[in-house]
């Protein structure tokens, strides 16, 4: 969709037909006061009047911080019999806010405020995720010391997190987010929170859902810690050094399959392809597919023979020098007893005897990628590890925590670093066994914080066995509503993983509260030991794990009671818990009494993060999901659709929007423009932001304020007795507006319920357009110039009152500051804030399809007249409407008398007078000067004719309609002034 400019969204300007003064609805953005015109009837007209300003420069914007907390505490103390819970996914406490935070927090506030108006007691406790590597690294950057103790790192990390929380808290309040900011907040580093998190950990350990294991995990050399899948990003442009390697096949294993002489047997090689040549020193097997077809291919240049998959043969022909040909085809199942040699093994340790390594059957081997034979390093791949466990292969990790080869690789490789010089060194050592090296561009996992590549590395870690939780979690998800529903599959995909690595090799976090025997490395933890540690942490925070001795954490009396030896026999664990487990167990602290949140709302990436970790831990501990609905929003991009990044320079600070100005108009954006932008983004995957987009929302806001100002001004001095008016006493055109209002209000409520806030704003724009073009245009004469006691005037005020009420409350969740500002100038002198009231009530009687159909008929005639007259005022003409019987009968509901200057039909057509005739009553002759218009109603195809003649009356000095006969005033205005004793009879 092309970018809209402000002209596309500008509501029609309603030009006041009175020359007496400019009406408030027509006032311009500078809010200039009208100059006196000298007209003696100026003060007798009921023009809108209000102190509510139109100018965005003068508008009240934002909230006092105390108001946000006061409102939240007020509603918490209200006697409301229903509660709405939106559980806040904790933002990371590691610095300043960006527009992503604004999207998240404003969307949550819109939902909370809507439910508050719906009569719910809202439960919303803001939180912060305070542990983890990013905070630890930022704290370390601030230190000038080269080495720091664990206690110092933790203290600095805590200080940094606290400072970030305060900055972010200020920002969230600037966004107008309702919460008890100085009272009910949670932090994952608070002692009680940490203790409750450990309750979940130990319960899952007792259920054997948490275990310690040795297996390959994603490891970040740049962070020196294991990572969960949720902590990975993928670089689609990563370039690896891919190699095709030939491994010699031992001659005595070939006889059963190939008819070769001794010379040929010494020349047979198995071809493998890998994008991680640094793992070749850890190669322990080659896997094949039993059902795949393989070929023995001979290179006629050097007489070497290569075993590879049949699908790879054509590519092999292009790689090898000279000619080559297939000697034999064979099924992969024939390789089960084959052996081969990894030449790197001898280079790593020349004193070692030659090792013959096995060919193994592998279900994971396919023919579509690589050579059909798969290099297998059990320490550096998931499927490789499983195969290693199945066949008892060595699972030796030859790479340390920094990504460097260990001493076990020998002097030629030791110290070489993965993704730096390890690959080149391996390739150099294997040069005689590499038939091709190439650059291979592909998607590769990187550390989400350091943006550096990760590796798969086998080591001891703590895991959650998610395979045991998968079925129950997926059953729970069947009862969960996901908005948008199309994203449900994201959660299903994440739940299919078999385990979740939850241990991290850092210090800023909650410890895994286990002890290890110094001699056997056996894990020690039981209920009594856990309860003791948990009690210490609840009192002193997790700092006690680092500050206290083993003897304090593991008292001798507990060990003696359990026959477990002495405290000196044990050391405390050094791993901390994954921060996704930290935040994922927030339900344990915030949703007390086994509560379930109505809504979890976060960004799209949280399916692999907070959504998933919350679901798994809650299912494991409570047997149910912690939420009823998942609401998912997207990410901010610039106006060209580019992802925001500091390096690109397109990151937008929400504070700069609130306090900034439009370059085009020089007018401040303010809080309302920010919240309009967020609401308009809805639940899109990508949310564009830029000055052009913000200018559009500023224009929308101006048009909205203009309408609200007109409504407030029109209702000045409002008589509450007007609200007792019976629906049947309202004019048809007023009933029509109420029907539109009913439709608007009903649809808006539905859109709020479905979290489609962008659709709310679309409905708002359409309603404002209809209200402006259709209703205000036709009713302003009756509103301004009729007697304030006349039924027509009171009928209009009745519908304008309800329009203001519905309109104001319909925007209140999105624009609470503006809604409260409107209430301050409400003609009823509202004594309570808007958010102390309830959502609007729509009278079912207002829903009137019949009146909409009737008005549609009249509008068809008016639109046809407009097509002919273009910009010429219809008030310059008297109209004769000639219609066939069915259409005539319908129009009679809008005009009883044959000719009228004040009937609903005349008001709709905006003519000086309207004469309604049936086509059966005889032919009406038109003069040459008259304008004759023919048309038909689209639904009924009923034809009509309109004859326009120059208005027979003169312009009234008061109302400016061409309805005066001989005097300067028309009869209506004369009667009004006479009734008000403003004229002598």
Helices and strands as residue ranges (DSSP letters): H 6-9, G 24-26, G 42-44, H 65-77, E 83-87, E 91-92, H 99-117, E 121-123, E 126-129, H 133-141, H 150-174, E 185-187, H 191-206, E 210-220, E 225-227, G 229-231, E 232-248, G 251-253, H 262-265, E 268-274, G 277-282, E 285-288, E 293-299, E 305-309, G 310-312, H 313-319, E 324-331, G 332-337, E 339-340, H 343-348, E 357-361, E 374-376, H 382-391, G 407-409, H 422-429, G 431-433, E 434-447, E 455-464, G 466-468, H 470-477, E 481-483, G 485-487, H 488-494, E 500-501, E 503-504, E 515-517, E 523-524, H 527-540, H 543-547, H 550-553, H 556-561, G 567-569, E 570-572, E 576-577, H 579-584, H 586-590, E 597-603, G 604-607, H 610-622, E 627-633, E 635-638, H 654-658, H 670-681, E 686-689, H 691-714, G 720-724, G 727-729, H 732-753, H 757-770, I 771-776, H 777-785, H 791-812, H 816-824, G 834-836, G 844-846, H 849-869, G 874-876, E 877-883, H 885-891, E 899-900, H 904-909, E 913-918, G 919-921, E 931-936, E 943-950, H 971-979
